[in-house]
Amino acid sequence: MSYTNNNKKNKIALIDCNSFYVSCERLFKPKINNKPVVVLSNNDGCVISRSTEAKIIGIKMGEPYFKVKELVKKNNVKIFSSNYALYGDISRRVMKTLRSFSDKIEIYSIDEAFIDLSHIEEKEVESYGKEIRERVLKWTGIPTSVGISNTKTLSKVANNIAKKKRAGVIYIKDNIDEYLKNFHVSDIWGVGKQLSKLYIKNGIDTAYKLKNISNTWVKKSTNVLGAKTVMELRGISCINLETQETKRKSCCVSRSFGKKIESLEKLQESITTHCLNAAEKVRNDNQITKSVTVFIRTSPFDKYRKYYSNSITIDLPVATSNSIELVKTAIDGLKKIYRYGFFYQKAGIILSRLKDSSDNDLNLLAPIMENKSQILMKAMDFTNAKYGRNAISIAQAGVNNSWKMRREHSSKIDTASFDSLPKISV
């Protein structure tokens, strides 16, 4: 059975930044353009972003760094430790640029966004896609691939093809089956490893075959998402754009240490730092928290030391986003679960039971305290935004922070700090 597209008025574009983390690093080091570059995960563990040149020489996504060291050395590959502060800032600039093309936008990830182009005339869609790509490159310096079709799943297919062919922009509107016949089922958006194995086991190895599978088989063998994917491949839109950003229900900040730590003092520094970061994120969303969870653990893979892991959750009498109050609560919790004699590998904090700050149920004494708290926190956030992260902090966060993530290949670029920006000599 063959299905045809009956939803041609719908036009959805997926804009995906090419090798995003690598592209961000290249912004400040143009000498590494057209050269193999990789970005590593936390503590320089695994490869999480590769330039096209790095892919060509055989460096795989997710591969541990120690396994590719020889390949890196042999091919003079440029290595960078992850710099999420930089990537987050560049991402915000990209998304702001995309909003100039459509007010209906879904930010799907740090480097991807769907936008509705249904208001664009059919004959102008492809040129509009090229304009999107050119403006993002001009305004942010980030290269992108643009895939356009009439459903989100098909726009993902188009984007994937645009990346592989380095075409820049692909608009799938006619001859859809020709694209789907050469598109492997495992590359379809929403088809994970297990579902992919099921499809291949049943002779469904391309998007075209999945599109034309019977509805009875789909309902019997997969879930609701699987059925929606099939309908989207047929050109019937089933997955709507999520244009309204949903606020988080909890906020977790945690990191593995660059080297294992034993002392309570160092753990307090890390928990304080994580708590400050989490509180700032919550305030940026105009939220407050009613519950604080602290957790610590040693390495589960250390054969020579006993494993220890513990956590504690403390409910607050009054919901707040005050960093000082949250740090105090978190440190009290840490002291209750800390055990001497263990070498800790990771610590973190979770702020949960979040709600809008306007919904706060204050007790009789809280209004005056909360008002002063908000003024202090606003001043703190404003200063850090203007003069660089951690311009104002809490003494308990420490100074040297020897426990921080291993970042031996950091570019040390921070677009929120003028001091760290590259200087041009005249």
Secondary structure, DSSP 8 states (H G I E B T S, - for coil): -------TT--EEEEEETTHHHHHHHHT-GGGTTS-EEEE-GGG-BEEEE-HHHHHTT--TT-BHHHHHHHHHHTT-EEEE--HHHHHHHHHHHHHHHTTT-S-EEEEETTEEEEE-TTS-GGGHHHHHHHHHHHHHHHH---EEEEEESSHHHHHHHHHHHHHHT-SEEE--SSHHHHHHTSBGGGSTT--HHHHHHHHHTT--BHHHHHTS-HHHHHHHS-HHHHHHHHHHTT---S----S----SEEEEEEEEEEEE--HHHHHHHHHHHHHHHHHHHHHTTEEEEEEEEEEEE-TT-TTS---EEEEEEEEEEEE--HHHHHHHHHHHHHHH--TT--EEEEEEEEES-EEGGG----TTHHHHHHHHHHHHHHHHHHHHHH-TTSS--GGG-SS-TTS---TT-----TT-GGGS-----
